[in-house]
């Protein structure tokens, strides 16, 4: 088994607050680890921001309307 690694600071989550905290701790000379279960950037950057969700949903609905005729549905202007 490998030797344990000791850190001064361990930041859980790399969202908007986490990555800033990890960078600042490292700038201050602390041995720092940042733990993230998925992609760096966390929920806000990758999946959760409301403007992104709204834009994606609007694009999805536009696509549905553009292909409605394929399913026998007539959509007015």
PEFENHU-V547821 format. One record per residue. N is the residue number from 1. SS is DSSP state (2 for helix, 1 for strand, 0 for the rest). D_CENTER is the distance of its C-alpha to the mean C-alpha in Angstrom with 1 decimal. Layout:
{{N:SS:D_CENTER} {N:SS:D_CENTER}}
This chain:
{{1:0:33.3} {2:0:31.6} {3:0:32.1} {4:0:29.7} {5:0:27.7} {6:0:27.9} {7:0:25.4} {8:0:26.1} {9:1:22.6} {10:1:19.8} {11:1:16.5} {12:1:14.5} {13:0:10.7} {14:0:9.1} {15:0:7.4} {16:2:9.6} {17:2:12.6} {18:2:12.3} {19:2:12.2} {20:2:14.9} {21:2:16.9} {22:2:16.9} {23:2:18.0} {24:2:20.6} {25:2:22.0} {26:2:22.4} {27:2:24.1} {28:0:26.4} {29:0:27.5} {30:0:26.0} {31:0:25.1} {32:1:21.3} {33:1:18.9} {34:1:15.2} {35:1:14.1} {36:0:10.7} {37:0:11.0} {38:0:8.4} {39:0:6.7} {40:0:7.3} {41:0:5.3} {42:2:4.2} {43:2:3.6} {44:2:4.7} {45:2:3.6} {46:2:2.1} {47:2:4.4} {48:2:6.3} {49:0:8.1} {50:2:11.7} {51:2:12.9} {52:2:10.6} {53:2:11.6} {54:2:15.1} {55:2:15.4} {56:2:14.4} {57:2:16.8} {58:2:19.5} {59:2:19.4} {60:2:19.6} {61:2:22.6} {62:2:24.2} {63:2:24.2} {64:2:25.8} {65:2:28.4} {66:2:29.2} {67:0:29.9} {68:2:31.6} {69:2:35.0} {70:2:34.2} {71:2:34.4} {72:0:37.5} {73:0:35.9} {74:0:37.2} {75:0:35.0} {76:0:36.7} {77:0:35.7}}
